[in-house]
Amino acid sequence: MDGDFVIGGVFSLHTYAHTVYNDYTIIPEPVKCKGRINDLQSLRAMIFAIEEINNSTELLPGIRLGYQIYDSCASVAVAVHVAFQFLNSFDPVFFIGNNCSQSGMVMAVVGDSGSMTSISLSQVISSFNIPQVSHFATCACLSDKQQYPSFFRTVPSDQIQAEALAKLVKHFGWTWIGAVRSDSDYGNKGMASFLQAAQKEGICVEYSVSFYRTDPQSRIQRVADVIRRSTATVVVAFAALGDMKILLEELSREPSPLRQWIGSESWITYSELKRFHLCAGAIGFAIPKSVIPGLRDFLLNLSPSEVASSQVLTEFWEDSFNCTLKNNTVADKKVCDGKEDINSLHNQYTDTSQLRITNMVYKAVYAIAHAIHNAMCQGANVTAQCDTLTKLQAKQILTELKKVNFSQNGYDVSFNANGDPVAIYELVNWQKSESGIIDIITVGLYDASLPVGHELWINRNITWMEDSRKVPVSVCTDSCSPGTRKVLQKGKPICCYDCIACPEGEISNTTDSADCLPCHKEFWPNAKRDTCIPKPIEFLSFQDILGITLATFSVIGACLAIITGVVFLYHRTSPIVRANNSELSFLLLISLTLCFLCSLTFIGAPSEWSCMLRHTAFGINFVLCISCVLGKTIVVLMAFKATIPGSNVMKWFGPPQQRMTVMSFTFIQVLICSFWLVFSPPFPIKNLTTYKEKIILECALGSPVGFWAVLGYIGLLALFCFVLAALARKLPDNFNEAKFITFSMLIFCAVWITFIPAYVSSPGKFAVVVEIFAILASSFGLIMCIFVPKCFIILFKPEKNTKKCLMNKN
């Protein structure tokens, strides 16, 4: 249709061009397009929009738009031919007489439907600054203004769609996917963008294969076999509608494992593919559906004359009603009788329930119209007529297109610096109804203008493959649970790994953790190794069996010493008590009682005071005890020396000297302990090294020298006492105390000699147990050897408790 300004239109009405091999001996025939008509609704929407603008009193008043619309047959060669047809409109032969109204000149182009053909078209017409607004060319490469300076589009770029698809796959936890694509600019570049975005999201691709609708059947079959044999449940298909149709037909020939299809906008909303039930449950991003008032009536308002005058409409009519409008028909087709009712048709042309791509055409026409309006009618009253004689260059429209910003039927139209619109997608899902028919249902939205992380939202349930409500799983390896870490499998993608339990002392508290984290030194992993728990604190307590046992023996020993003291006190005038130096005996019993009781300070949680008290009390009490035994031993020796005629040694070792000896030996130990406590006293510590899984509360020695000095001094006195007692063991007497002291010192030395290696090698609280055992064993040895025999005579053999019996040598 002619007009003051002509808008070109390019649509892929047919799916391919018939290839003819010419020998150029004759003039080649025009290229013939083959395949079913697909894009007729978009073509008619362009005409509808132009007629609507021509009838408008606000947009381009007084100016009539015309159109030249061509079929590119989804062929690059045909698209280039169409581009030159547009350029031919600039030839002067198109001007009639002196009319300089530019009637017949193509000022802008709407189309094409595919990226490959749009690229070819743009590379030709951009040299002449003719703006091109595509409604369905989504290749991200077309955003490059260096190569395509006059290209615009009302559909979002594949770059945005690829990022959206990657985020969709990540949202549902799919990390192991397959990828198929059209072997075209649309498929290859779109898939390259997707794979790059998927890699950033941590998604691995098992395979990535390409094909094209004109490929040999063997290649299509190989692609189908790859999909059948793969382990990935999810397949992302970045393919054109015609290519996808051929692939699904091939997959339908043989039983195939069910796959969860993720589709690009080029095929995910086409009702023609719904017959392939293997795609039930498919999801993908689609251009938002819309409503265009009056379009349905326009589409259905086809008069017989209008159909007959158009080759495209004639072909559509004959295919839809399976009849022919010509009399010289093929035998298998009847002649159309005029009773055909287009309202009875249910196909892609008459379906206006979605109007996704169609609205993109509608917006593209209005964008061009607004650009022409802004270039010609700027400043004029909206009701005034624009000057049709104003000479307008295509470059001016190109400049104005960059600035358009308007709303049509509630849909905003504007372009960024790359000629792209604001990217908004609907998330659609192929859901099978109760009747078995697949419906395309909108289940969510993706808005690229929203903040990162909030672009995708889902507002209703999704039906997956096999009509399941459960999200399918598509991973190379099942997720590693908390408590384990991932170890990559050699030679495989990062999504394929083994799950290894965290090493001792480390945890992982997240799923699919790459590393395990060490616990704090006072914490330890639980059994699952997914959290750190406080280490149990261990010390010898009064609640332990060992603690109760040792405390019981300690109290028993103290009671035994006290009872012995009571017995001695009661029989203090008896010969056996008087003969054994009662003063030193009572002092020894008191020190033994303290020795038994000081072992209680080793039981319980160590504190600063208990640590200092336990070692010093033990050291001083034992020195007091040994000093008393040493005094008794010296008294025995001196007593027998005193029986020698002329000897007066007893006057040099009487009770005052005995008390002085005990005090002197004990004072030395007090000095050692004082120096130890002043310079480096024992202190409580948490032992974290002996056991990894628990904390030992114990007393650090502070100064090991001080500790071993205390023990060494006790050992020195014990050894000295043992030697003296051994020397006096054969002295004549019915009740020679030196024998019993010898035995007691023998037990004492044996206990403490074995104590040293046992104490050093015992871990944790058992070192404390060894020390308490040594204290109790040596204390019981002293009381049993020195006092029990005497108590036995006092209580059970009173007839021997006489001076005569004690002095009887027989």
Steps between C-alpha positions, in 0.01 A plus 500: 500500500629844402519795739680819583761290679546132440597257774666181386408166652690171495351180643601135482164389365646177363759285675751456217577593143496239227856452377545495123840432339530725194744461212426860400441409136158650553370770733454345848148480630405692816562321829200301616416476869387170647337382822189590691424865559597589858526875546181617334351638821806724548476623142132584541573669834739736320229591250251543785736734687564711187129534430439590864767772479358632172161536669649675802456875547781523757781303342620622158185703423467559128771252411428160353735210556545230241678168511705258296503154656716208386547137589862415593427125507738488804776511238804725506512516121136607477548753781789665312284510188223670699751754635588604147131528419470756779801690370356507149219717635751786516538492122369824331276295274275452803430876515194600296543824308604787720355344815772514762289344775727195516198283435617142450827540689554245784593715801525217757468124515316269741655151526626245446374219719838323528844615603690365199277674249488819711879513510521467121229762454666745740843465343354626171255773600705646790740647244209720390399591859165325459381406851397142556274397790481125542220333691671165554872513420654432840868433425716686751738591219244745364556723803842590358448852365835492323377228266127571503461875558141524370360189668230512770270237641193476716596152624772459767849385411605138533768616740230584754312181419814291537570650842136445597513135392820445699340651810189287442710182483690606812174584680380140477838353598586344163876480461527230231324583175500433130496775237368498143497794263428607149811511284437866422594840635196486726582159644880515509533846649202456731636171631848651539351771720306241698803276554701798619225600745453137609870468579476803729207333678697177551299298246669223300403393150519132413472564128437787260387405149377701205292428191305681231174420332668441164761260641501137381273268693804313635622808686157566652495136610844529662380801701193304612719204602721727711191621687373143548831366636578791728473491879385862527127524566471867402552613140530868407392555140611827340348425164283661238145379458563314172809327639327400822211349309735274302688391815180412686377301201822298507479441875140382459601223258646282777422471872719749680568560869294788630682829507420830668513753216602860557408708198600832352235750397523399133303177550372474856165670427422353159181295516610304195750305716247405768424179313837368616406362842862423581529875568225499763624687804739718299576844639664802347493872461262663259414848390210622715157437355290803421171632372459708184145643475339443161768268365293182512218657300755624248658156466164331444374766263634349179283551196518254207627776273775590745604138529497449126713808435781383730717200423585455871137520614397265223757243609389540863134461407555192288718332768255580778186376323665238279346643186613706207387840374602411143304286263800315355556313826682193602278196508511453876375851583149630463417850381425749775125572484502822704339340804828472684477672838825637636338529843493122516877476468715427805857556395792731559348775289165519678640445852509840668508372858872573544619751236859485616702547181211678335514777759872545425406571135228738614745689724765512225258668256395753763864571588574590139184707479594696814849559359353640175252707701777648717708579191220666300240628740711618791353817648185477291158483657391141537187571303689679220602332180868414467676645198513221241737701281769507769798305370585228750813291499521146635784619722261738677266214581802302626589786735144536628464124555775516759293747701149353476330437831126441500230264617260318271209299641679504835829364361806724532729539199853639519853401398829515684833599346528156336154519347360245746178533703456443872517120538191341653417132454220278612588158637269254326429135570352232277231347720284209399131551569257232616395447140862427403550826311817697571440861604768767522460657844681805633653407837741787568684807377856612438571873507860591422447853633456372858795473744732203467356193669142623473449482124321163503182428689257208467136549593340160441571128498701347218419166341817311408562204272282194562237743631694515828482775760845414628798687357709253298860440600777551247844474655817316410552408866255521786563790733757446771325519833634710787789320661663422167691689236523480123799342327497542124509189284804496279433598140137598560319837535488672835143377557624140514662425833527256787381577851774446758439518875665793672826411675521473876444833671337670198140558390295619206160646583381568145395278215761447227778655705832520320704506820464397860561754773694423819316538828621742764752336730241468779240345266472165325285372213186304577450150362371633166782757483260774400533719808753573772395424854687588820749235596405309815708614797660220695654499847497268796175591669317376804233359264741268319531139613873551535450824694247339734725198558810704573308744721358202694844350560630843597230542764547140618872561538445822692247326727741212553773743605261680737380169653859393545571828670202451731618148587850628576361786704282269701790261565765770527624360833546149365857378450473452124386861447757644735777281353437638149538869563139603539562865410643417158230236451221751556671752271540227237133408527401865457722534191361174357147630550595816310665288228181302453289816492732696267419246227147647497643828368595315180133414432269760343539774240844660527507860614782740565495437876443123479793460263735677741356325804503142375871480418631704792274331757601161368871589508501653849279230657711219361823662616344538845400136489845376387669729751302338778592152376863609469486631856359170626774313314774715654344452844517120458864516401584739783311288750710193429818709497401623846513143640875487444680570828629854523279628211295817556372554144135522604557829666600636158183371335228554749147630426616859431753380246241272344255786460776720359596232247141466376457879484829547313429241232147634453618861486729420207198366308303812594779714352502296177123533469511871575756566228290292261181691578668841481692462175296256290198355678274226358196629313192351334510445123287352225698220344403497132785284368473166681157426352367664185136436581490621862649757735692387806484737795823456694757681704811605317810466717609854433861413573585132443817562700293595805281189468790260463690677779207433735486134395876468506524630854230255613684219326832600658352493851325171431824344373692625802231365732502167317877463539492580872206265559676224308806542721287471816277213385712227673539672831393271786146565616173314506330794337762673294323794329784532248380187320159649439649835396719311252198332346305826490787684334545214256135533398528880490807497275354230274180701456672827418762345273223345288302822526748700289465309168131439558435869565698616197330257262141534629279734296249748636320425819677166535819682597304641793370151582858366503612778733207441740565125490864556589402725792244252632715191443803645678281636781327165550842332489624717785195458719471127435863422565565729795170518693285197417731248676500716813122544492463123458702437821318777688153378403536126450819396686495709815711235680794599281454869578739478799849625560618151586370359174653785301840444661487117488758384257347157467 
